[in-house]
Amino acid sequence: MAIAANETEPVDRKALDALRSRFNGALLQPEDEGFDVARRVWNGMVDKRPALIARCTGVADVQAAVRFGREQGLLVSVKGGGHQVAGLAVADGGLMIDLSLMRGVKVDPEARTAKALGGCILADVDRATQVHGLATTLGVISLTGIGGLTLGGGIGHLQGRHGFTVDNVLSIDLVTAEGDTLTVSADNEPDLFWGLRGGGGNFGIATAFEYRLHPVGPIVLAGPVAWPIDQAPEVLRAVHDFMADPPDEAAALAALRLAPPAPFLPPDVFGKPICLVVLAYLGDPAAGAEALAPVRAVGTPIVDAVRPCPYLFLQTMFDAGAPPGFNYYIKSNLLRDLPDEVIDLFVGHAQKITSPLSVVRLHWISGEATRVDPASTATTGRDARVDVNFNSGWPPTAPDPGPHVAWAREGWEALQPHAGAPMPQFLLDEDPAAVYGGTRLERLRALKDRWDPTNFFRLNQNVPPSSG
């Protein structure tokens, strides 16, 4: 079920030569060295060949590429971190505008702000800000691009204390569909600022994000606790009850999966279904030990590896389970509650896993993220309690992806009677209209009509303009 590569149409040579004269980065065509590396994204299932890759080194390159794509009538995709599961960063025969070389981060420790270029991954921002004992809410896999995460909403370990990623955005530098630049904030184009924080890449290319920072770490209390799968119902109920009204500093993310060959697990459980819960307390570790004690005392854990550790270590804890280049298929939903029948569904489905990299993942939403006015940003999730992912992953050498895709879809379909739409950044093949709905969708479409009426930027979680 690989998303296959096709032959590409040639790019007009004269127009390309003119672009080269004003472009500082590399312009790669299929015959050029480095093309095959540059076209790849995190999901190995995506195998597409653009006609041209514009590897931008700055805003001027992005502007030139946008104008070239418009003049030549090319289908344009935008690559930041390239981590979005649907692989919308690349398209057969199109123009990929690649920001992945634009990875600078500037931190102002006095103002507690950071400005990160659009090609940054989460690790770039975390490393730069932790030098000063600061952080902002980002995701839980360090290779994720900040662009897709931020424009979609952004859920992470700090959401209970500091809200979603979008709640910490102060401004966004944007290149529009006409190739113009502007800085969008609460004071400049506030309606567009609302839409960018959850509306995805519909309105332009974000070349930089300015974030509000908070004192975090450098040492926090965090780590995994693992139980046999038969204890999973009791454990998930206990975590859910705890996360109904936890301290804002507390965070919890559960994974029902086959036990990996990790050094913190005993070898006799490798390959067996387990319930793994990563707990974190993003405040004083001593206070965290007391706060997390009730969850750690549930049942009989195989191992409890919750320890004081660097915040940077917590931010990379899930990286090993999502290596780049493997194949991935992910279906997601938001839940307002976690009744016993849904817990039983998760536990039963976890015992049917078809690959060691597949997982039923539950990330609890709490604290500040739920207190922010839902109308203040375009993202969803404020009224949910759990973000659920059926993450199917398998090696590129697997002969038949069918069972792995079917496993994720079957679990997701069984969940639908209990579920709400996913957060925008987790859209795969769902209709964005079903996610945004009602007034939010009308507002987003009005912004699309103003800023991109021809749907030039359509390889995203697309909200088409009124003209279709």
JONORZI-V597745 format. One record per backbone hydrogen bond with DSSP energy under -0.5 kcal/mol. NH is the residue of the N-H (numbers start at 1). CO is the residue of the C=O. E is the energy in kcal/mol with one decimal. If there is no record, write none. Layout:
BEGIN
<<NH	CO	E> <NH	CO	E>>
END
This chain:
BEGIN
<<3	45	-3.3> <4	2	-1.1> <16	12	-2.2> <17	13	-2.5> <18	14	-1.8> <19	15	-1.9> <20	16	-2.5> <21	17	-1.3> <22	19	-1.5> <23	20	-1.0> <26	55	-0.8> <28	26	-0.6> <28	53	-2.7> <32	29	-2.6> <35	32	-1.7> <38	34	-2.5> <39	35	-2.1> <40	36	-0.5> <40	37	-0.8> <42	82	-2.5> <44	42	-0.8> <44	326	-3.4> <46	43	-1.9> <47	3	-2.5> <47	45	-0.7> <50	48	-0.5> <51	94	-1.9> <52	94	-1.7> <53	28	-2.6> <54	52	-0.5> <54	96	-3.1> <55	26	-2.9> <55	53	-0.8> <56	54	-1.2> <56	98	-2.3> <62	58	-1.6> <63	59	-2.6> <64	60	-2.4> <65	61	-2.5> <66	62	-2.4> <67	63	-2.4> <68	64	-2.2> <69	65	-2.7> <70	66	-2.2> <71	67	-2.6> <72	68	-2.4> <73	69	-0.6> <73	70	-0.7> <74	69	-2.2> <76	74	-0.5> <76	456	-0.5> <77	95	-2.6> <79	97	-2.5> <80	78	-0.5> <87	84	-1.9> <90	87	-1.5> <93	49	-2.7> <94	91	-1.7> <95	75	-3.0> <96	52	-2.6> <96	94	-0.6> <97	77	-3.0> <97	95	-0.7> <98	54	-2.5> <98	96	-0.9> <99	79	-3.5> <99	97	-0.6> <102	99	-2.7> <103	101	-1.2> <106	115	-2.6> <107	105	-0.5> <108	113	-3.0> <109	107	-0.7> <112	108	-1.5> <113	108	-1.6> <114	211	-1.8> <115	106	-2.8> <116	114	-0.5> <116	209	-2.8> <117	104	-2.7> <118	207	-2.5> <119	102	-1.8> <120	117	-2.0> <122	144	-2.4> <123	142	-2.1> <124	121	-0.8> <125	121	-1.2> <126	122	-2.7> <127	123	-2.5> <128	124	-1.7> <129	125	-2.5> <130	126	-2.4> <131	127	-0.8> <132	129	-1.4> <133	130	-1.4> <134	129	-2.1> <135	214	-1.8> <144	141	-1.9> <146	120	-2.4> <149	145	-1.4> <150	146	-2.7> <151	147	-2.7> <152	148	-1.1> <153	149	-1.2> <159	156	-1.7> <161	158	-0.6> <162	158	-3.2> <163	159	-1.9> <165	154	-2.1> <166	153	-2.3> <167	164	-0.8> <168	165	-2.2> <169	166	-1.0> <170	210	-3.5> <171	210	-1.2> <172	184	-2.2> <173	208	-2.4> <174	182	-3.0> <175	205	-2.2> <176	174	-0.5> <176	180	-2.6> <177	451	-0.7> <179	176	-1.7> <182	174	-1.8> <184	172	-3.1> <184	182	-0.6> <185	188	-2.4> <186	170	-0.6> <189	187	-0.5> <193	189	-2.3> <194	190	-2.3> <195	191	-2.1> <196	192	-2.6> <197	193	-1.1> <198	151	-1.2> <198	196	-1.8> <199	195	-1.9> <200	151	-2.5> <202	199	-0.8> <205	175	-2.8> <206	204	-0.6> <207	173	-2.2> <207	205	-0.8> <208	173	-1.1> <209	116	-2.7> <210	171	-2.7> <211	114	-3.2> <211	209	-0.5> <212	168	-3.2> <213	112	-2.9> <214	135	-2.4> <216	133	-1.9> <220	309	-3.1> <221	281	-1.5> <222	220	-0.7> <222	307	-2.5> <223	279	-1.9> <225	277	-2.2> <226	303	-2.4> <227	275	-2.3> <229	273	-1.2> <231	228	-2.0> <232	229	-1.4> <235	231	-2.3> <236	232	-3.2> <237	233	-2.0> <238	234	-2.0> <239	235	-2.7> <240	236	-2.5> <241	237	-2.4> <242	238	-2.3> <243	239	-2.7> <244	241	-1.0> <245	242	-1.0> <250	247	-2.0> <251	280	-2.2> <253	278	-1.8> <254	362	-2.8> <255	276	-3.3> <256	360	-2.7> <257	255	-0.7> <257	274	-1.6> <258	358	-0.5> <259	272	-3.0> <262	260	-2.5> <265	262	-1.7> <269	266	-1.9> <270	267	-1.2> <271	259	-2.9> <272	269	-2.4> <274	257	-3.0> <275	227	-2.6> <276	255	-2.7> <276	274	-0.6> <277	225	-2.9> <277	275	-0.5> <278	253	-3.1> <278	276	-0.5> <279	223	-2.3> <279	277	-0.7> <280	251	-2.1> <281	221	-2.7> <282	249	-3.3> <283	281	-1.2> <288	284	-2.2> <289	285	-2.1> <290	286	-1.2> <291	287	-2.1> <292	288	-2.8> <293	289	-0.7> <295	292	-0.7> <296	292	-1.9> <297	293	-1.3> <298	295	-1.4> <302	226	-3.0> <303	226	-1.2> <305	224	-3.0> <307	222	-2.5> <307	305	-0.5> <309	220	-3.2> <311	218	-2.6> <313	310	-0.6> <314	310	-1.7> <315	311	-2.0> <316	313	-1.2> <317	314	-1.2> <318	140	-0.8> <319	316	-1.5> <321	318	-0.9> <322	319	-2.1> <325	42	-2.7> <326	323	-1.3> <327	394	-2.8> <329	392	-2.4> <331	390	-1.6> <333	388	-2.2> <334	420	-1.2> <335	386	-3.0> <342	339	-0.7> <343	339	-2.1> <344	340	-2.6> <345	341	-1.6> <346	342	-2.5> <347	343	-2.6> <348	344	-2.6> <349	345	-2.5> <350	346	-2.3> <351	347	-1.1> <352	349	-1.8> <353	350	-1.2> <357	393	-0.6> <358	355	-1.5> <359	391	-2.8> <360	256	-2.2> <361	359	-0.7> <361	389	-2.9> <362	254	-2.5> <363	387	-2.8> <364	252	-1.8> <364	362	-0.5> <365	385	-2.5> <368	160	-2.9> <369	159	-1.1> <369	366	-1.1> <370	367	-1.4> <371	367	-0.9> <371	368	-0.6> <372	368	-1.4> <376	373	-2.2> <377	374	-0.6> <378	194	-1.3> <378	197	-1.1> <379	197	-1.3> <384	381	-1.1> <385	335	-3.2> <386	335	-2.1> <387	363	-3.0> <388	333	-3.1> <388	386	-0.6> <389	361	-2.6> <390	331	-3.2> <391	359	-2.6> <391	389	-0.9> <392	329	-2.6> <392	390	-0.7> <393	391	-0.5> <394	327	-2.0> <398	395	-2.0> <404	401	-0.7> <405	401	-2.2> <406	402	-2.7> <407	403	-2.0> <408	404	-1.6> <409	405	-2.4> <410	406	-2.9> <411	407	-1.8> <412	408	-2.2> <413	409	-3.0> <414	410	-2.0> <415	411	-1.2> <416	412	-0.9> <416	413	-0.7> <418	415	-2.5> <419	415	-0.5> <419	416	-1.1> <420	334	-3.0> <424	152	-0.5> <425	152	-0.5> <426	423	-2.0> <427	424	-1.6> <432	430	-0.6> <434	431	-1.4> <435	431	-0.9> <435	432	-0.6> <436	432	-2.8> <437	433	-1.8> <440	437	-0.7> <441	437	-1.8> <442	438	-2.0> <443	439	-2.2> <444	440	-2.3> <445	441	-2.6> <446	442	-1.9> <447	443	-1.9> <448	444	-2.4> <449	445	-2.5> <450	446	-1.4> <451	447	-3.0> <452	448	-2.5> <455	452	-1.8> <458	456	-1.1> <459	76	-0.6> <460	458	-1.7> <462	460	-2.3> <464	462	-0.7> <468	465	-2.1>>
END
